[in-house]
Amino acid sequence: MPDASLEQRLDRCSINTATLGHRLPLDQTLDLIARAGFGHVAPWRRDLQGQDLRQVRRQLRDCGLKVNAYCRSTYLPAASREAFAAAVADNRRALEEAAELQAACFIMVVGGLPEGSRDLADARQQVTEGIGLLLEEARRHGVALALEPLHPMYAADRSCLSTLEQALDLCEVLEPGGFRHLGVAIDAYHCWWDPKLAEQVQRAGQQQRILGLHLSDWLVPTRDLLLDRGMMGDGVIDLRGLRHSVEAAGYQGAIEVEIFSRDHWWQCAPEEVLRTCAERLQRCC
């Protein structure tokens, strides 16, 4: 049964580093997240550029943070076979980094149409091929791949996987018979609208494929479809209901806050953002 409340359970919760706007050096970001009481962090690759991963891993250990997810993949669909091979190779390097950080999973935002293309079916076929090639690397490193479907408005440029149903169908094609190293991350911002969401959450749970739950809110009006996500409780998503349904399906992992907010939260002091995340997780989620 799901927990009735997240009150006094920030140890279960995670901050995706994008929520703080990538404004501080990684060591300061990790220190602030730990001091705010969170038990997990989901770092982006861009935050680790030029970093000694062994030193980052030591800091994570010393401040008591676990990496619930490593963000995110290089887009797979490409205009040439050479570019496709390069994207697969870059994702293999990212899986090595995820393993060094002891990340529970690697977030796959798979990409949309290559530049100049109108062939959505081909883009999806490239995604299937690319994920299949990466699965062996995931097995070798012990890092699960988490397919994250994005809202259909991103089908052209960010993800040709638009629904949880599509992501689970792909999992069954590439890894039939239930979870071993391929699953899904459920992001409230991207999935809340889906009329099949409840049944697909149950399906994901039956296959033990739920690897992450990302929370933010959908604002009305939304001023920018990428960079105007809402703080939990400021929009229209039933976040507590979603969390309960995901946990009722068997998910026991971290509850992750991932907010892109160029004109609001990225303008606030990181300490204020973390305090608000903590308060809203406990009151609204």
Secondary structure, DSSP 8 states (H G I E B T S, - for coil): ---S--TT-GGGEEEEGGGGTT-S-HHHHHHHHHHTT-SEEE-BGGGGTT--HHHHHHHHHHHT-EE--BB-------SSHHHHHHHHHHHHHHHHHHHHTT-SEEEE--B---TT---HHHHHHHHHHHHHHHHHHHHHHT-EEEE----GGGTTTTBS--SHHHHHHHHHHHSTTS-SSEEEEEEHHHHTT-TTHHHHHHHHHHTT-EEEEEE-B--SS-S-TTTB-B-TTSSS--HHHHHHHHHHTT--S-EEE---BTTTGGGS-HHHHHHHHHHHHHHH-
